[in-house]
Structure formats: C-alpha cells, structure tokens
C-alpha cells in the first residue's frame, strides 16, 4: 500500500523512500523472528537438559517439541 501510494504521486523521491521503509520493515521483522527463535531454542535446550521450563514458557509447550511424529 505504501509503495502503491508513492507510485501514484509520480515522485521518484517518494517511491525510493517508500521502498526503503518497506525494506527496513522486512529487515526488522527478520531480526525479531531470529531473536525469538533463538530464545525458544535456548528454552528448549534448557528444558531438555534440566527439565525446567523457565519463566514465560509453559512446560506443555516444550513437551510437545519432543513428541514422536507419525
């Protein structure tokens, strides 16, 4: 929507700015997703080694990671 609106203004500066904002948004989302994945992996490792779920992680959530798939 942002890029489409910039194209409708027929302004190169607006288009470049909109594309830059979209790219920065995707980079930010990728960094947040990567951080959350690392936190979950650390909690899962801790649960597997020590049997503790840790704060903020229900044990049932971590137990489901070890179910056999079939």
C-alpha positions in Angstrom: 0.0 0.0 0.0 2.8 2.4 0.9 4.7 1.8 -2.4 1.5 1.9 -4.4 0.7 5.3 -2.8 4.1 6.5 -3.6 3.8 5.4 -7.2 0.5 7.3 -7.5 2.3 10.6 -6.6 4.7 10.2 -9.6 7.5 11.3 -7.3 10.8 9.3 -7.5 11.8 10.5 -4.0 8.5 9.2 -2.6 8.9 5.8 -4.3 12.5 5.4 -3.2 11.6 6.4 0.4 8.6 4.0 0.4 10.8 1.1 -0.9 13.4 2.0 1.8 10.8 1.9 4.5 9.5 -1.4 3.3 12.9 -3.0 3.1 13.8 -1.7 6.6 10.5 -3.2 7.9 11.3 -6.6 6.4 14.8 -6.5 7.9 13.3 -5.6 11.3 10.8 -8.4 11.1 13.6 -10.8 10.2 15.7 -9.7 13.2 12.8 -10.1 15.6 11.9 -13.5 14.3 15.5 -14.7 14.5 15.8 -13.4 18.1 12.6 -15.1 19.1 13.7 -18.3 17.5 17.0 -18.2 19.5 15.1 -17.6 22.7 12.8 -20.5 22.1 15.8 -22.8 21.2 17.6 -21.8 24.4 14.5 -22.5 26.5 14.0 -25.8 24.7 17.7 -26.8 25.3 17.3 -25.9 29.0 14.2 -27.9 29.3 15.8 -30.9 27.6 18.9 -30.7 29.8 17.5 -29.7 33.2 13.7 -30.4 32.9 12.9 -26.8 33.8 10.6 -24.8 31.5 11.9 -21.4 32.7 9.9 -18.2 33.1 7.4 -17.5 30.5 7.3 -20.9 28.9 4.6 -23.4 29.8 6.0 -26.9 30.2 3.3 -28.3 27.9 4.6 -26.1 25.0 8.1 -27.5 25.4 6.9 -31.1 25.9 5.2 -31.0 22.5 8.5 -30.4 20.8 9.6 -33.9 21.8 6.6 -35.8 20.6 7.2 -38.5 18.0 5.7 -37.6 14.7 3.8 -40.2 12.8 
